[in-house]
Amino acid sequence: MRKYFLNGSILSAGFSAFSTFRTGTQGPRDWRFYVSVLASVLTLAVAVGTVRKESQDMKEGRND
């Protein structure tokens, strides 16, 4: 679990998502806010998937 919390890409995506949600609560909510939220969630999902894939590759002994 530590590999997820301490990974730079996940931290960056998490802070970005937090900032997006925080901005959305202070301002008007239109279609641009929802697109930003979707982009933040997808970025976080890609970061988690990348860390998971790298972890599996290291367990298998592949370092390509």
Order of alpha helices (4+ residues) and beta strands (2+ residues): alpha-alpha-alpha
